[in-house]
Amino acid sequence: MTNWKKAPFTRDDVEITRRETLYKNFFRAEKLTLRHKLFKGGWTDPMSRELFLRGPAVGVLLYDPERDLIGLVEQFRAGALDDPQGPWCLEIVAGMIEEGETPEDVARRESVEEAGVEPQHLEYIGSYFPSPGACDEKMHVLCSLVDLGQAGGIHGLDEENEDIKVHVIPALEAFEHLYTGRFNNAAVLICLQWLQLNRGRLKQG
């Protein structure tokens, strides 16, 4: 059996010989010329890879354990323009990590900005790369225990052209639709699956 628990290579096993900026605005795109070590030994030939530089982000699942309710947000997403059900996606609250912030800082800030609720307790779920073949974004996901009794409405920052609708959904109803296609992004699927496993513990306090 292979040893899968530890990665065989590190960043030191990649050699970047050229880095070219293709685009720079709020985000950045680069073209890299690189080579890396091979499992079979030796190095690859030089190759080109285009990389979208987005940076770390945080996603927050809003859960009210007393009422067994989930808070999700819905907003327009340009990346889903050609999706058959349209470019408005049901998501967890999310935002980018700014300099000096922790994932917990972002979770608190975005919960207020996007959903109008204050986290009472935060639980770290984990982190992952949504698309490591082409993007450096690392997503940290957390569960925020909140009071969703009065939650709802339209939120977001006008200066960022945000138009965010809050949906409050019974947990069991959300679980019934996990695999129907209504939830079409990784963060919400991961968080809802995590909640299925941890819901009983969270309800017990």
N, C-alpha and C positions, 0 to 999 in steps of 0.2 A: 504493500500500500504506500501511496505517496504521502509526504508530509504537507498537508494543506493548511495547517494551523499558522504557519509563519511564511510570509512572502519571501521568495528566494532572492529577490533583487531589491535594491533601494534606489533613491534618486541619484546616487553616485554611479549607478550603472547605466545612466543615460547621458549622452554627450550631445549638447546643442552647439552647432557650429555657426548658425545664423538665425537671427530673430528679426522679422520684418513686420512693422505695423501696417495693417491693411485698412483699418478703420478705427477712429477714436472719437467717442462722444461720451454719453452716459456709460456705455459699455465699450469694450475694445475687442478687436479681432486681430490676430497675429498669424503670420505664416512662419513656421519653424522648420529649419533643416536640422535633422538629428540622426543619430544612430543609437542602438541599445544592445545590450548583451542578449544572447540567445540561450534558451533552455538546453540546446544541444552543444553549447560551447561556442566561443567566438563572438563576433559582432555582426549586426545587420549591415547591409550597404546603406549609405546615406539616403534618407527619405524625407519627403515633405509632408507636414501635417498642418492643417489650419485649425486654430484654436480660438474659441469664443471665450473671452475673459469676463466673467460675471461676478465672481467673488462669493463669499459665504452668505447663506440666507437661513431664515428661521421660519418654520411652520408651526402653528399652534392649533390643536384640536380643543375646542371649547366644550366642556362637559359639565352638566349640572347633576351630580350624583343623587341629590335629594329628590329631584323630579324625574330623573332618568331621561334627560333631554340633551341633545347635541346641537351645538350652534355651528352652522356653516355659512359661508359667504358666497355670493354669486356676482360675477363681473365679466366684462368683455375681455377676451384674450385673443390678440392678433394671431398667435400661433395656431389657434384652433379654427381659423377662418373657413377651412374646407371640411371641417367635421360635419357629418350628416345631420347631427342634432343642433348645429349652430355654434358660434364662437362665444357663447356665454357659458362659463364653467362653474360648477359647484365645487368649492374648495375649502380648505382650512384657512384661517387667518395666516398671513405671511408677510415678511418684509426682509430687506437686506440688512446685514450687520454693518453698522457704521463704526468708524475708528473709535476704539476705547470701549465698545459695547460688548457685553456677553450675550449668548443666546437668550438667557433669562431676561435681560434688559429689553431686547427686541420683542420678546413675547409679551411683556407687559405693555410696551408702547403700542404695538400693533393691535393688541386686544382692545384697547381704548379707541384708537383711530379708526379701525375697520369695523368694530362691532359694538362699541359703546359700553363694554363691560370691563370690570376690574378683576384681574386674577386673584383668587383667594389662596391658591396653592398651585405650584408648578411641578410637574414630574417630567424628567428628561426621558424620552423614548429611545433616541438614537440618532445616527447621522448616516448619510449615504450620498453618492454622486448620482444625480439624475441621468446624466448623459456623458460619462467619462471619455467616450470616444472622440468628443469634439468640444467639450465645455468643462471649465475648471470649477463650476459651481458645486459647493458642498452644502447640502441641505441638512440642518439640524431640526428635528421634530420633537415637540413637547406636547404634553397634555396639561391644559389649564382647567382647574376646578373653579367654576364660576356660578353665579346666580343668574339663570336665564329666565326667571319668572317674568321680567318686564322687557326682555331683549327683543329686538326687531328693528325695522325701519331701514332707512338709507343712510350710509355713512361714507367716510373717505375724505381726502383732502382735495379741495377745489383746485389748488395750485398744481396738483399732480394729475388733474383730470380723472379723479377716482369717482366712480359711481357704483357703490357696493351695497348690495341688498343682503340683509341678514335673514337667514331662515332658521327657525327653531323646530327641530324634528325629534319625535320620540326615538330613542335609541334602537328599539326593536324594528321600527319601520325603516330606519336607515340601513340596518343590517340586511333586511329583506331585499334591498336594492343594490347591494354591494357589487353584484356581477351582472347587472342588467345593462350596463353601459352609461347610466346616468352619472356615475362618478368616473371620470375619464383622465385622472391624473394620479401619479404615483403617491404623492404626499397624502392625499385624502384616503386612498385605499390602504396604505400602510397604517395610518392612524386608526382607521375604523377597525381593521383587523386586530390591532393591538388592544383597542378598547374591548373588543369581544372577549379577549383573553383576560383582561384585567378589570372588567366592569364590576364583577361581584366584590372584589377587594375594595374598589373605590367607593362603592355604595355602602360598605360596612364602615367607612370612615377611617 
